[in-house]
Amino acid sequence: MKFKKIATLLGAFTIASSLFIAGCGNTGTSQKTWRVGTDATYAPFGFKDKDSGKLAGFDVDIINAIAQEEGVEADVQNLNFDALLPALQSNTIDIAISDMTISEDRAKSVDFSKPYYIAGNGLVVNIDNTNINSFKDLEGKRIGVSIGSTGAEIASKIPNADVRQFNLIVDAFLELQNRGVDVVINDTPVNEYYVNSKGKGIAKVTGEDYDAAPLGIAVKKGNTELLNKVNDGLAKIKANGKYAEIYKKWFGKEPPAEDLK
């Protein structure tokens, strides 16, 4: 009886220990939930639905579709854009998807999935502005960008520009409306969504896009197992038509062939 009781206690301890260990370090492919970070101020990629209060948008739908293909759930959390990469590095989140351009600088600290969208950067000015018609007109101008964005990187190269960085891109657009900046540099799909919604009759898109670049889904540097899962799910939704369905929902047209590669 004594040996049986000891064996039973040892078995219970082993099970409890296993459960505890399984609950820690939620970064492998065996996890049932992916902790996903996005900046919900980049409509139509990510925003907070005014009726439900839930996060919505192209990026939210894409990561949910990928997760479904991989048999997991995506718990999408709202974080400032400049907090996303530090959150990955500190294991606060597993994945970041937020209209994020794949760049050499970012790739030093995180690993990116294969591209899921190709986006250029463009200009937004007040509707009565006739002085800014291209990137060539930005020298010496007051430029609004979001911290850590590709727009901020582009603005930093413009001679004599007064670059003003904001935590949220919506704050940059508000500053434009208040005449605190002359122009905002930001991803074109977000710009177009803004001028056709909250900025309608107030602002306009002007000029040609800056060089288009691919957007990627980021994971912590070296997390190859999770990255492979993300790439696998992305390939599946591109092949089965789900990607095209989501694209048409948010952009009102078929996805370009380059986005389906």
C-alpha positions in Angstrom: 0.0 0.0 0.0 2.8 2.4 0.9 4.6 1.8 -2.4 1.4 2.2 -4.3 0.6 5.5 -2.5 4.1 6.9 -3.3 3.8 5.9 -7.0 0.4 7.7 -7.2 1.9 10.8 -5.6 4.9 10.7 -8.0 2.5 10.3 -11.0 0.4 13.3 -9.9 3.5 15.4 -9.4 4.8 14.5 -12.9 1.5 15.4 -14.5 1.4 18.7 -12.6 5.0 19.5 -13.5 4.3 18.8 -17.2 1.3 21.1 -17.2 3.3 23.9 -15.6 6.1 23.5 -18.1 3.7 23.4 -21.0 2.1 26.7 -19.8 5.5 28.5 -19.8 7.4 29.8 -22.8 4.4 30.2 -25.1 6.6 30.4 -28.2 6.7 27.0 -29.9 4.4 25.5 -32.6 2.7 23.3 -30.1 1.0 26.4 -28.5 -2.8 26.7 -29.1 -2.8 30.5 -29.2 -0.6 33.0 -30.9 -0.1 36.3 -29.1 -0.2 38.8 -31.9 0.6 42.5 -31.7 -0.8 45.2 -34.1 -1.1 49.0 -34.1 -4.9 49.5 -34.5 -4.5 53.0 -35.9 -3.6 52.0 -39.4 -7.0 51.5 -41.1 -7.7 49.5 -43.2 -4.9 47.3 -42.0 -5.9 47.5 -38.3 -8.4 49.6 -36.3 -10.9 49.3 -33.5 -14.4 48.8 -34.7 -16.6 51.6 -33.3 -19.6 49.4 -32.8 -18.1 46.2 -31.3 -14.9 47.7 -29.9 -13.0 44.7 -31.3 -9.9 45.0 -33.5 -10.6 44.7 -37.2 -8.9 45.2 -40.5 -6.9 43.5 -43.3 -4.0 42.5 -41.0 -6.4 41.1 -38.4 -8.2 39.0 -40.9 -5.0 37.8 -42.5 -3.4 36.6 -39.2 -6.7 35.0 -38.1 -6.9 33.1 -41.4 -3.3 31.9 -41.2 -3.8 30.8 -37.6 -7.0 28.9 -38.6 -5.0 27.0 -41.3 -2.4 26.1 -38.7 -5.0 24.9 -36.1 -4.4 27.7 -33.6 -6.1 30.9 -32.5 -4.8 34.4 -32.8 -5.1 36.7 -29.7 -4.6 40.1 -31.4 -3.5 42.9 -29.1 -3.3 46.6 -29.7 0.2 48.1 -29.3 1.8 51.3 -30.5 3.8 50.6 -33.7 7.2 51.5 -32.1 6.5 49.0 -29.3 5.9 46.0 -31.6 9.5 44.9 -32.1 10.6 45.3 -28.5 7.5 43.3 -27.5 8.7 40.5 -29.8 12.2 40.6 -28.4 10.9 40.4 -24.8 8.5 37.5 -25.6 5.5 39.7 -24.7 4.0 38.7 -28.1 4.8 36.0 -30.5 3.9 37.7 -33.8 3.7 41.3 -35.1 1.6 42.2 -38.1 0.9 45.9 -38.7 1.5 47.2 -42.2 5.2 46.7 -41.5 7.7 47.1 -44.3 10.4 44.4 -44.5 13.7 46.3 -44.1 17.3 45.4 -43.6 17.4 47.4 -40.4 14.3 45.7 -38.9 15.6 42.3 -40.1 18.6 42.7 -37.7 16.3 42.2 -34.7 13.4 40.1 -36.0 12.7 37.5 -38.7 10.1 38.3 -41.4 7.7 36.0 -43.2 7.4 36.0 -46.9 5.7 39.2 -48.2 1.9 39.3 -47.8 1.4 42.8 -49.4 3.3 45.3 -51.5 2.9 48.9 -50.4 4.4 52.2 -51.4 4.6 55.4 -49.3 2.8 58.5 -50.4 1.9 62.0 -49.3 -1.1 63.5 -47.7 -1.7 67.2 -47.6 -4.6 69.5 -46.8 -7.1 69.7 -49.6 -6.2 73.4 -50.4 -2.4 72.7 -50.6 -1.1 73.4 -54.0 2.6 73.7 -53.1 3.4 70.1 -52.5 2.9 67.8 -55.5 5.8 65.3 -55.1 8.6 64.2 -52.8 10.8 66.7 -54.6 8.7 69.5 -52.9 9.4 68.4 -49.4 12.7 70.2 -48.7 12.4 72.5 -45.7 8.8 71.4 -45.1 7.2 70.3 -41.8 6.6 66.6 -42.2 4.5 64.4 -40.0 5.3 60.7 -39.6 4.7 57.9 -37.0 7.6 56.8 -34.9 9.6 53.8 -36.3 7.8 53.8 -39.6 9.2 53.7 -43.1 7.7 57.2 -43.6 10.0 58.4 -40.8 13.0 56.8 -42.5 12.1 58.5 -45.8 11.6 61.8 -44.1 15.0 61.7 -42.3 16.7 61.8 -45.7 14.9 65.0 -46.9 17.2 68.1 -46.7 16.3 70.7 -44.1 13.0 69.1 -43.3 11.4 69.6 -39.9 10.3 66.0 -39.1 7.8 65.6 -36.4 7.2 62.1 -35.1 4.0 60.9 -33.5 3.2 57.8 -31.5 0.1 57.2 -33.7 -0.4 57.9 -37.4 -3.9 59.4 -36.6 -2.1 62.0 -34.5 0.0 63.0 -37.5 -3.2 63.3 -39.6 -4.8 65.4 -36.9 -1.7 67.7 -36.8 -2.0 68.1 -40.6 -5.6 69.1 -40.2 -4.6 71.6 -37.5 -1.9 73.0 -39.9 0.9 72.0 -37.5 2.6 70.1 -40.3 2.6 70.6 -44.1 2.5 67.0 -45.1 2.3 63.4 -43.8 4.3 60.6 -45.2 2.7 57.2 -44.7 1.8 53.9 -46.5 -0.4 54.7 -49.5 -3.3 52.3 -48.6 -3.7 53.9 -45.2 -3.5 57.4 -46.8 -6.2 56.5 -49.3 -8.4 55.1 -46.6 -8.0 58.2 -44.4 -8.8 60.7 -47.2 -11.9 58.7 -48.1 -13.2 58.4 -44.5 -12.2 60.7 -41.6 -10.2 63.0 -43.8 -12.8 63.4 -46.6 -13.1 67.0 -47.7 -10.1 67.9 -45.4 -7.1 66.2 -46.9 -6.0 64.6 -50.2 -3.3 62.3 -51.5 -0.8 63.9 -53.8 2.2 62.9 -56.0 3.6 59.5 -57.0 4.4 56.8 -54.5 7.8 56.4 -53.1 9.4 53.0 -54.0 7.0 50.2 -53.2 8.2 47.6 -50.7 6.9 44.3 -49.3 5.1 44.0 -46.0 6.0 41.1 -43.7 4.8 39.3 -40.5 7.5 39.5 -37.9 8.5 36.9 -35.2 11.4 36.9 -32.7 14.8 36.5 -34.3 15.6 32.8 -34.5 12.1 31.5 -33.9 12.3 29.4 -37.1 9.6 27.0 -36.0 6.9 29.7 -35.6 8.1 31.5 -38.8 7.7 28.2 -40.8 4.1 27.9 -39.4 3.3 31.5 -40.5 4.7 31.0 -43.9 2.9 27.7 -44.3 -0.4 29.3 -43.4 0.2 32.3 -45.6 0.9 30.0 -48.6 -2.3 28.1 -47.9 -4.6 31.1 -47.8 -3.0 32.5 -51.0 -3.6 29.1 -52.7 -7.1 28.4 -51.5 -8.6 31.9 -52.3 -9.0 33.1 -48.7 -6.3 35.8 -49.2 -8.1 37.2 -52.3 -11.4 37.2 -50.4 -9.9 39.2 -47.5 -8.1 41.5 -49.9 -11.3 42.3 -51.8 -13.2 42.9 -48.6 -10.8 45.7 -47.5 -9.5 47.1 -50.8 -12.5 46.6 -53.1 -10.5 44.9 -55.9 -8.7 41.7 -56.8 -5.2 41.4 -55.4 -2.3 42.1 -57.8 -0.5 39.0 -59.0 2.7 40.0 -57.1 0.8 39.9 -53.8 -0.2 36.3 -54.5 3.3 35.0 -55.0 
